Amino acid sequence: ETDAKVILCKVIQSNQDEPLSSDVDDTKHLRVELQLDRTSMHPQGGGQPTDIGMITSDTETYTANIDKVTIDRACGIVTHSGSVTLNSSAATDEIFPS
């Protein structure tokens, strides 16, 4: 477990603009990229596969299922890519402010 602060969260794909049919639960599926001030997840590189796991907000408002961790070797920034599912009552811009 690592206590980290989110430096940047970028929503790169979302279904929130798609109409949902009545037989589908009213959820938002987001593809996100997170940059944290520290990480315990190993990025892909040098023949080492990427770590996978979950990042949960301190208020447990959301959990990001991380499926890829990369590092920009030039600047040392580690990016965690994954998916987040939100209940429709959660406002995306409140959880991930611009």
N, C-alpha and C positions, 0 to 999 in steps of 0.2 A: 504494500500500500504506500502510495506517495501523495503527500499533500502539495498540490500544485495550483497555480493561478493560471487561468486562461488569458493569454496575451492577445490572441486573435481567433475568432471563429468565423469561418466563411461558409455560408450555405451555397453549395455548388449545384445542387439539384433538389427540386421539391415537387411534390404532387399537389400542393395546396391550391393551385389554380385550376386543377382538373375537376370537373363535376363528379360527384360521388353518387352512385346509385343507391337506392334505398336498402338493398341487400348487403351493402358493404358498411362496416363500422366507420364512424366519422373520425378518422385519424389522419394526421399529416405525416408523411414519410419524407425525411430530409437526408440528403447526402451532404456531409460536412467535412471540413478540414479544420483541425484545431492545432494551435501552436500554444504551448505551455511554457511557463518559466523554468520548469524542470520535468524530467520524465524518468521512469524506470523501465520504459519499453525500448527494446533494442531495434534500431532501424535496419532495414534491409541493406546489405552491402558486403562485399568481400567474401561472397559465397555463403554468408549467414542469412537465413530466411528472416523475414520480418516477424516481430512479436505481434500477437493478437490479444485482445482483451477488451475490457470495458472501462470507460471513464464515466463516473457518476458525479453530478453536481453536488455541492455540499448540502443543498436543500432537497436533494433527490427529486428535483423537478424533471430531470431528464437523465437518461443514460445513453452514452454514445458507444455503439458496438464497433470497436476499432478493428479493421481488417488489413491495414497497411500503415507502416511507419517508415518515413523516408527522412533523409538528412541532406541538406544543402551543404556540401563540404566546404564551399567557399566562405560561407558566413556562419556555419554551425547551427542553423535553425532546423529543428526537428518538427516535422508535420505529421500529425496523426489523422488518418482518413478513415471515415466510417459512416455509419447510418444511425439516425435518431428517429424514433417514432413518438409523436406527441398526440395526446388527446386533443380533440378539436377545441376544448375549452382553453387550452394553453395558447397564448398569442406568441407567434414566432418572434416578433420584434421585441417582446418583453424578455424572452429567454436568451435570444441572440441579438443584442442591440447592435445597431449599425455604427 
